Amino acid sequence: MTASLHPDTVAVHGGRSDLAGLGVHALPIDLSTTNPLPDIERGGDSYEAMATGGRPPADGSMVYARLWNPTVARFEEALAELEHAQAAVAFASGMAAMTAVILAHTGATGARHVVAVRPLYGGTDHLLGSGLLGVETTYCHPDEVALSLRPDTGLVVVETPANPTLDIADIADIVRQAGAVPVVVDNTFATPVLQNPIDLGAAMSLHSATKYLGGHGDVIAGVVACGEHTAEALRRVRAVTGGLLHPLGAYLLHRGLTTLPVRVRHQQESARRIVQWLIDRPEVAEVFYPGLDDDPRGILERQMRGTGAMIAMRMRGGFAAASTVTSATRLFTHAVSLGGVDSLIQHPAALTHRPVPPEARPAADVLRLSIGLEDVDDLIADLAQAFAAAAGDADAGHSEPVTPSASALRGAVRS
Ligand SMILES: *Cc1c(COP(=O)(O)O)cnc(C)c1O
């Protein structure tokens, strides 16, 4: 597709260039696990090409679905175009994608060290610190990336806006500090609608496609947009380790991309209204949302086209108020995940960031909101009645609710 098309157009038409030739209009779903081989020689050559990360040769075969699937490949082509990347590689989940990125840049390459800018999604923080993949990780502040590099550093990991408190890191500055070391940006919260890390020098833009890209809460998936050389390394890891995206999931994601720009912009508009409302509420001690600090270093201005639809807030009534609010909302579902058409509320310290060590875990009074497509006044009314329920609880002396997570949170209570 030509580079001059608006992203909204790419979202609708990307990855569909072969459909007219196939005589179809909607995306075909190819469920084949195996594919006919033209002859042994060309079959073997095809296998060899794909097992080492390449694409199926024109006169060859796709051989086996762990190596290649055309439904997945169409989604990858569309996402790559939206991310201004040469290629994209899709995986079974965001964590499978992050695992492949780490494996492709350590181990066999000789590198065994990763620099990770905090805060990060709890699962990523945990994966990097767990030792499961045989890498050592130095966690740091965005300004300490250069200081944290070692001769055996193979990768720099950063997430911006970061889960859950929407911290913003300067992508171009981190790329500069990283020098020759490739940088992967977790772009899940921003989506390609609001931010394109590759334009800022990042080697890879990673998504938990489970969130905004799918957008309807019915697919678990991950995807990495990158250059063709990196894509070969990632496809090789995927072919060998098998963290595949199923074609039905790829179909749903590809269809989800068509409405991504409209969803993100509408959800963002509602989020901004809700942020303005939250700021004035006495029940809320602090609101976390990009730009509320007036962007003193001009980072948002340089790297984002909008501030998104994720909000975090600290409840003045502490963990007790946070706990009551999560069980009192009616439209906001109390659930992890984010980025779908319906609004969600969750407590990061107990759930999404539970595996993070206490010193880096979000505070116990923090709640995270994912704003959906419901009417914004209905959402505000729902929060208002949940806040009233929390205030009622506190008045009635029920300010220390016993919940299964309360004991686990002792280490998380900070300032
Ligand atoms: C959810 C999430 C992930 C993990 O993705 P899964 O699809 O759940 O494996 C990674 N990064 C961020 C920012 C996330 O929100």
The ligand as an ORCA input file, in Angstrom:
! r2SCAN-3c Opt
* xyz 0 1
  C      -1.622     -7.263     29.056
  C      -0.305     -6.667     28.799
  C       0.791     -7.475     28.411
  C       0.696     -8.980     28.339
  O      -0.100     -9.380     27.272
  P      -0.955    -10.745     27.233
  O      -1.645    -10.669     25.919
  O      -1.852    -10.745     28.423
  O       0.035    -11.880     27.311
  C       1.978     -6.843     28.115
  N       2.114     -5.494     28.206
  C       1.094     -4.702     28.586
  C       1.303     -3.231     28.656
  C      -0.144     -5.251     28.895
  O      -1.147     -4.454     29.282
*
